[in-house]
Amino acid sequence: MKRPAEANRLIVHRGQALQYWAQSADPERNIAAPTYVVVCAFKKLEILQPGLFPGKPRLELDLIELPDRYEALLFLAGREPVFSGGHEELTRETVSRVVEVYQRLRERQAAPSG
């Protein structure tokens, strides 16, 4: 957690977070490093998954985006996070195609009108 003025400099603070991450594992006590690391400056945050994707954050977002991207933080609740976007666009496209198929079937009188 960094102060709000550091929001545009999170890349500078990743190294510190990753160093803490690397030091968090304790093989003698059978404690693994956490799967995810969050670097945050109040209004902006990055979610890292250093064990699988060490090169860059899985997600960078501004706090205002959080309601639309909350699925990325599901790991905090013990669930699998969702980092990829586009679900809304995919849903619109799917609805559009289903409506198109229905209209074609109706034009051919292949579907009962109701």
C-alpha positions as CSV (number, residue, x, y, z in Angstrom):
1,M,0.0,0.0,0.0
2,K,1.4,3.3,-1.1
3,R,0.1,6.8,-0.6
4,P,-2.3,8.2,-3.2
5,A,0.4,10.4,-4.8
6,E,2.2,7.3,-5.9
7,A,-0.8,6.0,-8.0
8,N,1.0,6.7,-11.3
9,R,4.3,5.2,-10.1
10,L,3.2,1.7,-9.1
11,I,5.7,0.2,-11.6
12,V,8.4,1.7,-9.4
13,H,7.0,-0.1,-6.3
14,R,6.5,-3.5,-7.9
15,G,10.1,-4.5,-7.2
16,Q,9.6,-4.0,-3.5
17,A,6.3,-5.9,-3.5
18,L,8.0,-8.8,-5.4
19,Q,10.9,-8.8,-3.0
20,Y,8.4,-9.2,-0.1
21,W,6.6,-11.9,-2.0
22,A,9.8,-13.9,-2.6
23,Q,10.7,-13.6,1.1
24,S,7.3,-14.7,2.3
25,A,7.8,-18.3,1.5
26,D,9.2,-20.5,4.3
27,P,9.9,-24.1,3.2
28,E,11.0,-25.2,6.7
29,R,7.5,-24.3,8.0
30,N,5.8,-25.5,4.7
31,I,4.5,-22.0,4.0
32,A,4.3,-21.1,0.3
33,A,4.4,-17.6,-1.1
34,P,1.0,-16.2,-1.9
35,T,-0.4,-16.7,-5.4
36,Y,-1.3,-13.1,-5.9
37,V,0.2,-9.7,-4.9
38,V,-1.6,-6.4,-4.9
39,V,0.2,-3.2,-5.3
40,C,-2.1,-0.3,-4.4
41,A,-2.0,3.5,-4.0
42,F,-5.6,3.9,-2.9
43,K,-7.1,5.1,-6.2
44,K,-5.1,2.7,-8.5
45,L,-4.0,-0.9,-8.1
46,E,-2.2,-3.7,-9.8
47,I,-2.7,-7.4,-9.3
48,L,0.3,-9.5,-9.8
49,Q,0.6,-13.3,-10.1
50,P,4.4,-13.6,-9.9
51,G,4.6,-17.4,-9.8
52,L,2.9,-17.8,-13.2
53,F,3.2,-14.3,-14.9
54,P,6.4,-12.7,-13.5
55,G,6.7,-10.0,-16.3
56,K,3.8,-7.7,-15.7
57,P,0.6,-7.3,-13.8
58,R,-2.4,-9.5,-14.6
59,L,-4.5,-6.4,-14.2
60,E,-4.1,-2.7,-13.7
61,L,-7.1,-0.7,-12.8
62,D,-8.3,2.6,-11.3
63,L,-10.6,2.4,-8.2
64,I,-13.5,3.8,-10.2
65,E,-13.3,0.6,-12.4
66,L,-13.6,-1.7,-9.5
67,P,-17.4,-2.3,-9.6
68,D,-17.0,-3.5,-13.2
69,R,-13.9,-5.6,-12.6
70,Y,-14.5,-7.0,-9.1
71,E,-14.1,-10.5,-10.5
72,A,-10.3,-9.9,-10.5
73,L,-10.4,-9.8,-6.7
74,L,-12.3,-13.0,-6.1
75,F,-9.1,-14.6,-4.9
76,L,-9.6,-12.6,-1.7
77,A,-12.7,-14.7,-1.1
78,G,-10.9,-18.0,-1.9
79,R,-12.4,-18.2,-5.4
80,E,-10.8,-18.1,-8.8
81,P,-10.3,-14.6,-10.1
82,V,-11.3,-13.5,-13.6
83,F,-8.8,-11.2,-15.3
84,S,-9.9,-11.2,-18.9
85,G,-12.5,-8.7,-19.9
86,G,-14.9,-8.6,-22.8
87,H,-17.7,-10.6,-21.1
88,E,-20.1,-7.8,-21.7
89,E,-19.3,-7.5,-25.3
90,L,-19.5,-11.3,-25.7
91,T,-22.9,-11.3,-24.1
92,R,-24.2,-8.6,-26.4
93,E,-22.9,-10.5,-29.4
94,T,-24.5,-13.7,-28.3
95,V,-27.8,-12.1,-27.7
96,S,-27.7,-10.5,-31.1
97,R,-27.0,-13.8,-32.8
98,V,-29.8,-15.6,-30.9
99,V,-32.3,-12.8,-31.9
100,E,-31.1,-13.1,-35.5
101,V,-31.6,-16.9,-35.5
102,Y,-35.1,-16.6,-34.0
103,Q,-36.1,-13.9,-36.5
104,R,-35.0,-16.1,-39.4
105,L,-36.8,-19.1,-38.0
106,R,-39.9,-17.0,-37.6
107,E,-39.7,-15.7,-41.2
108,R,-39.5,-19.3,-42.4
109,Q,-42.4,-20.1,-40.0
110,A,-40.2,-22.7,-38.5
111,A,-41.0,-21.4,-35.0
112,P,-44.4,-20.9,-33.6
113,S,-45.3,-17.2,-33.1
114,G,-46.4,-16.6,-29.7
